[in-house]
Amino acid sequence: MKKNIVIASLMFSILFFSVYCSKKDEFPVLKEGNKELQKIRFAISKMIANIIKSSMDLLGVEVPERM
């Protein structure tokens, strides 16, 4: 049961990240002129990365610190 929740969480993270990345030209992080919006987008990106890393750790998959 727990493994199913982990896999579902992982799949949600990957799907969300895919949608998020497909809109990177419309919603830039580093090129955003509004500093507050830039902080929010960076925080979202960091949360997504943490969710994916945690999910992969629970599945026993090693993830590089940097790509």
Phi, psi and omega in degrees: 000312182298321180296324178296320179294319179297314180296319178297319178296318178299314181296319177299316180299315181295316179296316179298316180296321178298315179294316180300315181290328180292343180255016187299333178285328179279330183232070182292152177262299184287330182269001180292127181284328180280111185298323179294316178294323178298317178298318180296313180296323178294318179297319178298315179300317180294320178297317179298316179299318179295320179295315180296315180298315179298317180297317180293321177300316180295330177275354179083021181258127179282138181238133177294149178294326183220148178244000000 
